[in-house]
Amino acid sequence: MTKVLKYLKKYWYFALLTPLFMVLEVSMDLVQPSLMSRIVDEGIVAGDIQLILNLGGQMLIFTVIGCLGGVLSGVFGTPIAGYQTHESRTLHARHKRHLYGNRPFSVTFAVQARYGVTRHQFWREEIQ
């Protein structure tokens, strides 16, 4: 976990805003059932059209806020995933360059380095 946090340190604002917007989205989704129960219990049973319209408007506003929270959590979550992936791949490539020099790394090269044979020699021995 500390290794992952080391990479997130540069992008702390993304790492902070993403869950906050997700909490906003989920909290707006959790408000909907209570508003719906109030519409049924207080508005429809009593026949209060004004209350039904008022609570329906609140539901619409909370839905839009929740939708914005979901979109913004994706907007802030996507760059941090891209940055993290880029940095880990760069670090992995540096590690491979350190091990194998500036030669391009491939499976063939790994087989040659491990067994001292070429890929074709390795396959010929497997077939026979």
Secondary structure, 3 states (H helix, E strand, C coil): CHHHHHHHHHHHHHHHHHHHHHHHHHHHHHHHHHHHHHHHHHHHHHCCHHHHHHHHHHHHHHHHHHHHHHHHHHHHHHHHHHHHHHHHHHHHHHHHHHHHCCCCCCHHHHHHHHHCCCHHHHHHHHHC
